[in-house]
Amino acid sequence: MNINSMEDFLLGLGLTVLLILANYIVVELCKLFPNNILGMVPVMIGLDSVMTIGYAAIVKSFTADIKLFIGGVGLSIVIALTHKVFYMLRTFRVMFKNEIGK
């Protein structure tokens, strides 16, 4: 494994920033429309899909080892999903503190 291979993996990990930004956008939309939170699921899936496919299509031309790049993209998705779960749990616990446990 040389330094160029590590660059390809790190390019894949660069997607993490965009996916976490998309998470913040979705949570802010949920705060704006609290009665339509279940309607945000397709928005969340669509936004994550567009970000991932767009980033992969654009950055793929700058990589030498596509397998390591896809590995970095996969790890980005896992990291962003973990961030999304914990951030939404924390946010929704505050938003719906009067409704939890009734």
C-alpha positions as CSV (number, residue, x, y, z in Angstrom):
1,M,0.0,0.0,0.0
2,N,1.6,3.2,-1.1
3,I,0.7,6.8,-0.4
4,N,-1.4,7.1,-3.5
5,S,-3.7,4.3,-2.3
6,M,-4.2,6.1,1.0
7,E,-5.1,9.2,-0.8
8,D,-7.8,7.3,-2.7
9,F,-9.2,6.0,0.6
10,L,-9.1,9.6,2.1
11,L,-10.9,10.9,-0.9
12,G,-13.7,8.4,-0.2
13,L,-13.8,9.6,3.4
14,G,-14.3,13.1,2.2
15,L,-17.9,12.3,1.6
16,T,-18.4,12.2,5.4
17,V,-18.5,16.0,5.5
18,L,-21.2,16.3,2.9
19,L,-23.3,13.6,4.5
20,I,-23.1,15.1,8.0
21,L,-24.1,18.5,6.4
22,A,-27.1,16.7,4.9
23,N,-28.0,15.3,8.4
24,Y,-28.1,18.8,9.8
25,I,-30.3,20.0,7.0
26,V,-32.8,17.2,7.6
27,V,-32.9,17.8,11.3
28,E,-33.5,21.5,10.8
29,L,-36.3,20.6,8.5
30,C,-37.7,18.3,11.2
31,K,-37.6,21.2,13.7
32,L,-39.3,23.5,11.2
33,F,-42.1,20.9,10.4
34,P,-42.5,18.8,13.6
35,N,-45.8,17.4,12.5
36,N,-44.4,16.0,9.2
37,I,-41.3,14.2,10.6
38,L,-42.2,10.9,8.9
39,G,-42.5,12.8,5.6
40,M,-38.8,13.8,6.0
41,V,-37.7,10.1,5.5
42,P,-37.8,10.3,1.7
43,V,-36.1,13.7,1.8
44,M,-33.3,12.2,3.9
45,I,-32.9,9.2,1.7
46,G,-33.0,11.3,-1.5
47,L,-30.6,13.9,-0.2
48,D,-28.1,11.3,1.0
49,S,-28.4,9.4,-2.3
50,V,-27.8,12.5,-4.4
51,M,-24.8,13.6,-2.3
52,T,-23.3,10.1,-2.4
53,I,-23.8,9.4,-6.1
54,G,-22.8,12.9,-7.1
55,Y,-19.6,12.9,-5.0
56,A,-18.6,9.4,-6.2
57,A,-19.2,10.3,-9.8
58,I,-17.2,13.5,-9.7
59,V,-14.3,12.3,-7.5
60,K,-14.0,8.9,-9.2
61,S,-12.0,10.4,-12.0
62,F,-9.3,11.6,-9.6
63,T,-8.6,8.2,-8.1
64,A,-6.1,5.5,-9.1
65,D,-7.5,2.6,-7.0
66,I,-11.3,2.5,-7.2
67,K,-11.7,-0.2,-4.6
68,L,-10.0,1.8,-1.9
69,F,-12.1,4.8,-2.9
70,I,-15.3,2.8,-2.7
71,G,-14.1,1.5,0.7
72,G,-13.7,5.1,1.9
73,V,-17.2,6.0,0.6
74,G,-18.6,3.0,2.5
75,L,-17.0,4.0,5.7
76,S,-18.3,7.5,5.2
77,I,-21.8,6.2,5.0
78,V,-21.4,4.2,8.2
79,I,-19.9,7.2,10.0
80,A,-22.6,9.5,8.8
81,L,-25.4,7.0,9.7
82,T,-24.0,6.7,13.3
83,H,-23.8,10.5,13.6
84,K,-27.4,10.8,12.3
85,V,-28.8,8.3,14.8
86,F,-27.1,9.9,17.8
87,Y,-27.8,13.5,16.7
88,M,-31.5,12.7,16.0
89,L,-32.0,10.9,19.3
90,R,-30.5,13.9,21.2
91,T,-32.5,16.4,19.2
92,F,-35.8,14.6,19.3
93,R,-35.5,13.9,23.0
94,V,-35.5,17.6,23.6
95,M,-38.2,18.4,21.0
96,F,-40.7,15.8,22.3
97,K,-39.9,15.7,26.0
98,N,-43.5,16.3,26.9
99,E,-44.7,13.4,24.7
100,I,-42.2,10.7,25.6
101,G,-43.6,8.3,28.2
102,K,-47.3,9.2,27.9
